[in-house]
Amino acid sequence: MNQNRYIDTRGLCDAPVPFTEAVVNGLADGGGLYVPENLPRFSLGEITALADVPYAQRAARIYQAFDIDLDPETIENLMTQAYGENFDDEDICPITTLDANTHVLELWHGPTSAFKDMALQCLPRFFSASAAALKEQGKLDNDFLILVATSGDTGKAALEGFKDQEGVRISVMYPHGGVSDIQFKQMATQSGGNVMVWAVRGNFDDCQTGAKAVFGDREFNEALASERKIALSSANSINWGRLLPQVVYYVSSYAMLVREGKVAPGQPIDVCVPTGNFGNILAAWYAKQVGTPIDMLLCASNENRVLADFISTGTYDISHREFMLTPSPSMDILVSSNLERQLFELTGRNGDAIRSWMDDLRERRAFRIDEETFAKLRNHFTADSIDSAACFAAIKNVFEHHNYLIDPHTAVAYQAAENLRGENPVLIASTAHWAKFGENVYRALHGIEPGGALPDEVSALSGCKLNELIAKETGIDHIPANLANLDETEIRFTDIIDSAPADIEQAITEFLDQR
């Protein structure tokens, strides 16, 4: 079996590791992120031929091309489990066309109605298979605690993917008051005997920074290993096992556009992605590198416009930047972890440069890339930021002109695509079902300003009841069962903790002591 091995972005690992170790480790030694040593290359014919097989087989073919160290039959079986009846559309991520040059890739047909399902129905299965393979090889003798920081959607998708998995426990942190009612209830009602959820005082960056500090606390990790035989790992997009499934759907989507006659074979498309942590748009860049005819990547930011500013200037500066709470909370991020992978690739895989920039970011809260790297960045990316008023206007506009409801994250991408588009057809990544953000969809449709008070009779409704009202008013009545039934599901998790590493570690210890 061929093996494509994985190196780290900071050049601090002693040796490359196979896929199974990269997935199980999550974060590389020294804090870097794993990337494959080699990227496969698909011909146009190989890409368009993917449309002839079900989505699970497309995913298996792409994984096999990356030469991961699991046998082909195992890969195919895991993909069949990951992408089957747990999705509510047989195409898994169907494409809706709004007009001849605007196509919407619906990434929210999985069990939690968010794009994170595309990766987090896949990663847990490959994580378990990887851990089992390493145990057979004598390289592993411990169980795992998955520690996840979420701005809303990753947490529920990870909980759903890892619940009741053998040898794995999962704990999720989300910003207290920083997620929608629906998102809160999705996490707080999570079933499973191996799961834990904490609200954290602070914003998503506080959650993410705290999680990284816990991963980097050698003494704490050594105590977990020696006293409990447990190792920490991650299901965030810092894990390559999260990113590779996202590469799959961009390659697959091009094949589908060709099959449906929406683009000619070889015709370039642009891809517009609403992004905060940079993982989803980075996956589109990797899809481009392996042969997908993608031209420009349109980076859509909300009012937390650090990525739009960086792509425009080459300077990443959060030293005096205010963190904004917006109607698109999954993008309310200032520290974009996956940007490190992108810069590593654009510098010709220069670990020294990455270490220097990440040190600057940690110490000065800012860094500036060199002119050559900036020029390469601009060859692939353009960006725009969409304020909350424009986001709401886009929701209303798309509904009135296309009888199609989009959530606030997709609306940011839609408006950015309108502002940035050139001659190419644009594929817009739609990252959540509208019913996950009913309050703001209602505001948008009724001309209520962002943050404005809802009518008393509306504000008294639960998230589920409000979604029913929106469905009745618009005639768009499909609300996924996982969202429609939340009011009848028991709230299990209500703990609130601080974001300091010591507080997170204390919460972890108490969780582990429960079993």
C-alpha positions in Angstrom: 0.0 0.0 0.0 1.3 3.4 -0.9 1.4 5.9 1.9 1.2 9.7 1.6 2.7 11.0 4.8 2.0 14.3 6.6 4.3 17.1 7.6 3.6 20.0 9.9 3.3 23.7 9.1 6.0 24.8 11.6 8.7 22.3 10.7 8.9 21.1 14.3 8.0 17.4 13.9 10.9 14.9 13.9 9.4 13.0 11.0 6.3 12.9 8.7 3.5 10.7 10.0 0.8 8.6 8.1 -2.8 9.7 7.8 -3.9 7.6 10.7 -1.5 9.3 13.1 -2.3 12.8 11.7 -6.0 12.3 12.3 -5.6 10.8 15.8 -3.0 13.4 16.9 -5.1 16.3 15.6 -2.5 19.0 16.3 1.1 18.4 15.4 4.0 18.6 17.9 5.0 22.2 18.4 1.6 23.5 17.6 1.7 23.2 13.8 -1.0 21.8 11.5 -0.6 18.7 9.4 -0.7 18.8 5.6 0.0 16.0 3.1 3.5 15.7 1.7 2.1 15.2 -1.7 -1.2 16.2 -3.4 -2.8 13.9 -6.0 -3.7 15.3 -9.4 -7.0 14.5 -11.1 -7.6 14.8 -14.9 -10.7 16.6 -16.0 -12.1 13.3 -17.2 -11.5 11.8 -13.7 -13.3 14.7 -12.1 -16.3 14.7 -14.3 -16.6 10.9 -14.1 -17.3 11.2 -10.4 -20.8 12.3 -11.3 -21.5 8.7 -12.5 -21.2 7.2 -9.0 -23.0 8.0 -5.6 -21.4 10.6 -3.4 -19.9 8.0 -1.0 -18.0 6.5 -3.8 -16.8 9.8 -5.0 -15.4 10.5 -1.5 -13.8 7.0 -1.4 -12.0 7.6 -4.7 -10.6 11.0 -3.6 -9.4 9.5 -0.3 -7.8 6.6 -2.1 -6.0 9.1 -4.4 -4.6 10.8 -1.3 -3.0 7.4 -0.5 -4.1 7.2 3.1 -2.9 4.2 5.1 -6.2 2.4 5.3 -7.2 -0.4 2.8 -9.6 0.5 0.0 -12.4 -1.7 1.3 -12.3 0.0 4.7 -12.4 3.4 3.1 -15.4 2.5 1.0 -17.3 1.0 3.9 -16.6 4.0 6.1 -17.8 6.4 3.4 -21.0 4.3 2.9 -21.7 4.8 6.6 -20.8 8.5 6.5 -22.9 9.5 3.5 -26.1 7.5 3.5 -29.6 7.7 5.0 -28.3 10.0 7.7 -28.6 12.7 5.0 -32.0 13.8 3.9 -31.1 14.1 0.2 -29.7 11.3 -1.9 -27.3 13.7 -3.6 -25.9 14.5 -0.1 -25.0 18.1 -1.0 -27.3 19.1 -3.9 -26.9 22.2 -6.0 -29.7 24.7 -6.4 -29.4 27.1 -9.3 -30.7 30.7 -8.8 -29.8 31.9 -12.3 -27.5 30.9 -15.1 -24.4 32.1 -13.3 -25.3 31.6 -9.6 -25.4 28.1 -8.1 -25.8 27.3 -4.4 -24.1 24.2 -3.0 -26.4 23.1 -0.1 -24.1 21.6 2.5 -26.7 21.3 5.2 -28.6 18.1 4.5 -26.9 16.1 7.2 -28.2 15.2 10.7 -27.5 18.6 12.3 -28.5 20.8 9.3 -25.1 22.5 9.0 -22.1 22.1 6.6 -20.0 20.7 9.5 -21.9 17.4 9.0 -20.1 16.9 5.7 -16.9 16.4 7.6 -18.1 15.3 11.0 -20.1 12.3 9.8 -16.8 11.2 8.1 -14.1 12.2 10.6 -15.3 10.2 13.6 -15.5 7.0 11.6 -12.0 7.5 10.2 -10.7 8.5 13.6 -12.0 5.3 15.2 -10.6 3.2 12.3 -7.3 5.0 12.5 -7.1 4.5 16.3 -7.9 0.8 15.9 -5.2 0.4 13.2 -2.6 2.1 15.4 -3.5 -0.2 18.3 -3.1 -3.2 16.1 0.4 -1.9 15.2 1.3 -1.5 18.8 1.6 2.3 18.4 -1.3 3.2 20.6 -2.6 2.0 24.0 -4.9 4.8 25.1 -8.4 6.1 24.7 -9.3 9.7 23.6 -11.0 12.8 24.7 -12.1 15.0 21.8 -12.0 18.7 22.9 -13.9 21.0 20.6 -14.3 24.8 20.6 -17.3 25.8 18.6 -19.0 29.0 17.4 -22.2 27.1 17.0 -22.3 24.4 14.4 -19.2 22.4 14.8 -20.1 21.5 18.3 -23.4 19.8 17.5 -22.0 18.1 14.4 -19.0 16.7 16.4 -21.2 15.6 19.3 -23.5 13.8 16.8 -20.6 12.2 15.0 -18.7 11.0 18.1 -21.6 10.1 20.4 -21.2 6.6 21.8 -18.1 5.8 19.8 -16.0 3.2 21.5 -12.9 4.4 23.3 -13.8 8.1 22.7 -15.3 10.8 24.9 -16.1 14.3 23.5 -16.5 17.6 25.3 -17.6 20.8 23.5 -17.2 24.5 24.5 -19.3 27.3 23.0 -19.5 31.0 23.8 -22.2 31.7 26.5 -24.9 33.8 24.8 -23.1 33.7 21.5 -25.2 31.0 19.7 -28.8 30.9 18.5 -31.6 29.4 20.5 -31.7 26.5 18.1 -27.9 26.0 18.2 -28.0 26.0 22.1 -30.8 23.5 22.2 -29.1 21.2 19.7 -26.0 21.0 21.9 -27.7 21.1 25.3 -30.1 18.2 24.4 -27.4 16.0 22.9 -27.8 12.3 23.6 -25.0 9.8 24.3 -23.2 8.5 27.3 -19.8 9.9 26.4 -20.6 13.5 25.7 -20.3 16.8 27.6 -21.1 20.4 26.7 -20.0 23.7 28.4 -20.9 27.3 27.9 -17.9 29.5 28.2 -17.8 33.1 29.4 -16.4 35.0 26.5 -16.5 34.7 22.7 -15.4 32.0 20.3 -11.8 33.2 20.2 -11.7 32.8 24.0 -13.0 29.2 23.6 -10.5 28.4 20.8 -7.5 30.0 22.6 -8.4 28.2 25.8 -8.6 24.9 24.0 -5.3 25.4 22.3 -3.7 26.2 25.6 -5.0 23.0 27.1 -3.6 21.0 24.2 -0.3 22.7 24.8 -0.2 22.1 28.5 2.4 19.3 28.7 1.9 18.6 32.4 -1.8 18.2 32.1 -1.6 16.0 29.0 1.1 13.8 30.7 -1.2 13.4 33.7 -4.1 12.4 31.5 -1.9 9.8 29.8 -0.2 8.4 32.9 -3.2 8.4 35.3 -6.1 7.8 32.9 -4.6 6.5 29.6 -6.4 9.2 27.8 -5.0 11.5 25.1 -6.5 14.8 23.9 -7.4 15.2 20.2 -9.5 17.6 18.2 -12.4 17.6 15.8 -12.0 21.2 14.9 -10.8 22.1 11.4 -7.3 22.1 12.6 -7.6 18.3 12.2 -6.8 17.3 8.6 -9.5 14.6 8.9 -11.9 17.6 9.0 -10.5 19.3 6.0 -10.2 16.4 3.5 -14.0 15.7 3.4 -14.5 19.3 2.5 -12.1 19.0 -0.4 -14.3 16.2 -1.6 -17.4 18.3 -1.9 -15.8 20.9 -4.0 -14.4 18.4 -6.4 -17.7 16.6 -6.5 -19.7 19.8 -7.0 -17.8 20.6 -10.2 -18.7 17.1 -11.5 -22.3 17.7 -10.7 -22.4 21.1 -12.4 -21.0 19.5 -15.6 -23.4 16.6 -15.4 -26.4 18.9 -15.0 -25.2 21.0 -18.0 -24.7 24.1 -15.8 -21.0 24.5 -16.9 -19.1 23.1 -19.8 -16.3 20.5 -19.0 -13.2 22.5 -18.2 -15.1 25.8 -17.9 -13.7 27.6 -14.8 -15.9 28.6 -11.9 -15.4 30.9 -9.0 -16.3 29.7 -5.5 -17.6 32.0 -2.8 -17.4 30.8 0.8 -18.6 32.5 4.0 -15.7 31.9 6.3 -14.3 32.8 9.7 -11.8 30.1 10.5 -10.7 29.7 6.9 -11.1 25.9 6.7 -14.0 25.8 4.2 -12.4 28.1 1.7 -9.0 26.5 2.2 -10.6 23.2 1.2 -11.7 24.9 -2.1 -8.1 26.0 -2.7 -6.9 22.3 -2.2 -9.7 21.2 -4.6 -8.2 23.7 -7.1 -4.7 22.3 -6.6 -5.8 18.7 -7.3 -7.2 19.7 -10.7 -10.7 21.2 -10.2 -11.3 24.0 -12.7 -11.7 26.7 -10.0 -10.5 30.2 -10.8 -11.0 32.7 -8.0 -11.9 32.0 -4.4 -14.2 34.7 -3.1 -13.7 35.1 0.7 -16.9 36.4 2.3 -16.5 38.0 5.7 -19.1 39.6 8.0 -18.3 42.7 10.2 -15.5 40.7 11.8 -13.6 41.4 8.6 -10.1 40.4 9.6 -9.8 38.0 6.7 -11.1 40.4 4.1 -8.7 43.0 5.4 -5.8 40.5 5.3 -6.5 39.4 1.8 -6.7 43.1 0.7 -3.5 44.3 2.5 -1.3 41.3 3.5 -1.5 42.4 7.1 -3.3 40.4 9.7 -4.0 42.7 12.7 -6.3 42.0 15.6 -4.3 44.1 18.1 -7.1 46.8 18.4 -9.9 45.1 16.6 -13.2 44.9 18.3 -15.0 41.5 18.3 -18.4 41.9 16.8 -21.5 39.8 17.5 -23.3 39.4 14.2 -26.3 37.6 12.7 -23.8 35.1 11.3 -22.2 33.8 14.5 -20.3 30.9 13.0 -18.2 33.5 11.3 -17.6 35.7 14.4 -13.9 34.8 14.6 -10.8 36.9 14.7 -8.1 34.2 14.9 -8.5 32.1 11.8 -6.6 28.9 12.5 -6.6 27.4 9.0 -4.9 30.4 7.5 -1.7 28.9 8.8 -2.0 26.0 6.4 -2.8 28.4 3.5 0.3 30.5 4.2 2.5 27.4 4.5 1.4 26.4 1.1 1.8 29.8 -0.5 5.3 30.3 0.9 6.5 27.0 -0.7 6.1 25.3 2.6 8.4 27.5 4.6 8.1 26.5 8.3 10.4 29.2 9.4 8.2 31.9 8.0 5.1 30.3 9.6 6.7 30.1 13.0 7.8 33.8 12.8 4.3 35.0 11.7 2.5 32.9 14.3 4.9 34.1 17.0 4.1 37.7 15.9 0.4 36.9 16.1 0.7 35.5 19.6 3.0 38.2 20.9 1.9 41.4 19.0 -1.5 40.2 17.8 -0.5 41.1 14.3 1.8 40.0 11.4 2.6 41.0 7.9 3.4 38.6 5.1 6.2 39.3 2.5 5.4 40.7 -0.9 5.9 37.5 -2.8 3.5 35.5 -0.6 1.0 38.4 -0.8 1.1 38.3 -4.6 0.4 34.6 -4.6 -2.5 35.1 -2.2 -4.0 37.7 -4.5 -3.7 35.3 -7.5 -6.1 33.0 -5.8 -8.3 35.1 -3.5 -10.4 38.2 -3.4 -12.5 39.2 -0.5 -15.3 41.4 0.7 -17.1 42.0 4.0 -20.8 42.3 4.3 -22.4 44.2 7.2 -25.5 42.9 9.0 -27.9 45.3 7.2 -26.6 44.0 3.8 -26.9 40.5 5.0 -30.5 41.0 5.9 -31.2 42.7 2.6 -29.7 39.7 0.8 -32.0 37.2 2.6 -35.0 39.3 1.6 -33.8 39.8 -2.0 -33.1 36.1 -2.6 -36.5 35.1 -1.2 -38.4 37.7 -3.2 -36.6 37.0 -6.5 -36.1 33.3 -6.3 -38.6 32.0 -3.6 -35.6 30.5 -1.8 -34.7 31.0 1.9 -31.1 31.3 2.9 -29.5 31.6 6.4 -27.4 34.7 7.4 -24.1 33.0 6.6 -25.2 32.0 3.1 -26.5 35.6 2.7 -23.1 37.0 3.5 -21.6 34.8 0.8 -24.5 35.6 -1.7 -23.9 39.4 -1.3 -20.1 39.0 -1.5 -20.5 37.0 -4.7 -22.7 39.7 -6.2 -20.1 42.3 -5.3 -17.0 40.4 -6.4 -18.2 38.3 -9.3 -16.5 38.4 -12.7 -17.5 36.5 -15.8 -17.3 33.0 -14.4 -20.2 31.2 -12.9 -20.2 31.3 -9.1 -20.7 28.4 -6.8 -21.9 29.7 -3.4 -21.3 27.5 -0.3 -24.5 27.4 1.7 -23.4 26.4 5.1 -26.6 26.1 7.2 -30.4 25.5 6.9 -32.2 28.8 7.4 -34.2 27.4 10.3 -31.0 27.3 12.5 -31.2 31.1 12.6 -34.9 31.8 12.5 -34.9 35.0 14.5 -32.7 36.8 12.1 -34.4 35.3 9.0 -37.6 36.7 10.4 -36.0 40.1 11.0 -34.7 40.1 7.4 -38.0 39.2 5.9 -39.9 41.8 7.9 -37.5 44.7 7.5 -36.5 44.7 11.2 -32.9 46.1 11.6 -30.2 43.8 12.9 -30.5 43.5 16.7 -33.9 45.1 16.5 -36.7 44.0 18.8 -39.0 41.4 17.5 -42.8 41.9 18.0 -43.8 40.8 21.5 -45.9 37.9 20.1 -42.9 36.7 18.1 -40.2 37.1 20.7 -42.3 35.0 23.1 -41.9 32.0 20.7 -39.3 29.4 21.0 -36.9 28.9 18.1 -39.0 25.9 16.9 -42.3 27.8 17.0 -40.8 30.8 15.2 -39.5 28.5 12.4 -43.1 27.2 12.1 -44.3 30.8 11.7 -41.7 31.6 9.1 -42.6 28.4 7.2 -46.3 29.3 7.2 -45.7 32.9 6.1 -43.3 32.0 3.2 -44.8 28.7 2.1 -41.4 27.1 2.4 -42.5 24.5 4.9 -39.6 22.0 5.0 -38.0 22.1 8.4 -35.7 19.2 9.2 -36.9 17.0 12.0 -33.7 17.5 14.0 -34.6 21.2 14.3 -38.4 20.9 14.5 -38.5 18.6 17.5 -36.0 20.4 19.9 -38.7 21.9 22.2 -39.8 18.4 23.1 -36.2 17.2 23.9 -34.8 17.3 27.5 -32.0 19.9 28.2 -29.1 17.9 29.6 -26.2 20.4 29.8 -26.3 23.8 31.5 -22.8 24.3 33.0 -21.0 27.6 32.5 -17.2 27.8 32.9 -14.5 30.4 32.5 -12.2 30.3 29.5 -8.9 30.2 31.4 -7.0 27.0 30.7 -7.1 26.0 34.4 -10.9 26.3 34.5 -11.2 24.2 31.3 -8.8 21.6 32.7 -10.8 21.4 35.9 -14.0 20.9 33.9 -12.4 18.1 31.9 -11.2 16.4 35.1 -14.7 16.5 36.6 -16.2 15.1 33.3 -13.7 12.2 33.3 -14.5 11.5 36.9 -18.1 10.9 36.1 -17.2 7.6 34.4 
